[in-house]
Amino acid sequence: MDKIFSSLMEELKKRQFKPYYAENKEEAVRTVLSVIDEEMAKKGKTEKEMQISFGGSRTLSEIDVYSAIEKYNVLDPYAFPTRQEQHEAKRRALLSDVFLMSANALCESGEIVNIDGNGNRLGAMICGPDKVVMVVGKNKIVKDKASAMERIKTIACVKNAQRLSRKTPCAEKGKCESCLISGQTICGHTVYTRYSSIPERIVVILVNEELGF
């Protein structure tokens, strides 16, 4: 394990997060499943009773975790045809047993930094499912919060705006201009997570590969 990973895992533990290390995508998926199964055993539920949901994440797509969790009761908010139905599903996802997501940036100090559009991903992380599992590639590890915001504003937000075909300055110019364009702006909520008040509720799987934005 790289020195930076071992140091970061210790910092995460100090903040009451539960860290894991995965050498590659395949190991990351196995770790996700082991965390779900541990929570399932703890609750005494079956696979079909165990509800799993997730926030929008390029990282989760790249590791193909979605096919691996099909055996559980999966609530996919993005599978519904209308915005209203998707909104209602995102609200129900807050009561899932396990919520899967990634992070926009992870500081060497163990602080997690995210910017979200609708806020469903961050709402679930802050106060929702009993277990939150984050899969974080090595490309998202940064020195400090200033570096985290720089990364998010110049990489994560830009690429996500382009992916969503948004007509924002960052999508067109590759640079954030703190826009306020109705129906287009994807930077609605900025959250610094420095501590988990419930020990080990938030699981952080560090992957020794570049993943997502």
Order of alpha helices (4+ residues) and beta strands (2+ residues): alpha-beta-alpha-beta-alpha-alpha-beta-alpha-beta-beta-beta-alpha-beta-beta-alpha-alpha-alpha-beta-beta
